[in-house]
Amino acid sequence: MIRQAKMVSEVSLDLFFDYILLFFSEESGEEAEAEDNDYLSVDYWANGVNTDPDLANELQQTIGNILHKCRSTVKMINKSSNLTMYMDQLKENSKIEHGLSLDCKSRWNSTKYMVENILKFKALIGQLHSDKHGLYLTNEGIQKLTSFELSSDEWFMINSINQVLTPFHKATAMMSGQKYPTIGVALFAIRKIKNFLETFDNNSFINAMKDLLLDQMTKYIDNDTEQLDLIVVCTFNFP
């Protein structure tokens, strides 16, 4: 029974995390480089995202476009020796030991690391854009870098994305343990995530993301009462 409960809990969480991977994927932001979009204000998401499919799609499009800018910025810095040396100097002056990271589409947790690092480099990336005309870039390179520049609203949304991803990152870390039973941890993680998603935030953009993720959590976990009951029984009998 405990093996069966562990298996169904992992399957449910895997399906749910697969949705997160899709939700924060780059697919909806592939055209970001070619478009000159004025991003919707964070207050735009105050109501209706969970009941309006068009609004939900717009939310995912906005997230995809922002993450596309993040990925493109990291790629451009890594591919240019001038930009790499410039950022290395800024890192040294700022006493930042780690570097920018690029996420992997098949591992959603890597998006958390990328977003977290981008936020730590916010001031340095701002300095990069201020100094880009003196970094021996071609006109095409300057225009390309400019197209990836993040607005204040977009930085706000990146910080919001990081906040929403944090509980899932913690849950994944707990579920990855090898030296302790994880069936009880699975139930704890599910309840903590659900509590987080149900808690109202004064940030309407975060609330919009929470609404969509909560809807999917209900679909993949709560609605399957048989497997949820099995997890609960095994948690109390085999902690």
Secondary structure as UniProt FT lines:
FT   HELIX           2..23
FT   HELIX           27..29
FT   TURN            30..34
FT   HELIX           42..45
FT   TURN            49..51
FT   HELIX           53..79
FT   HELIX           81..94
FT   TURN            105..106
FT   HELIX           109..120
FT   HELIX           122..131
FT   HELIX           132..134
FT   HELIX           139..147
FT   HELIX           152..175
FT   HELIX           183..198
FT   HELIX           204..217
FT   HELIX           218..222
FT   HELIX           225..237
//
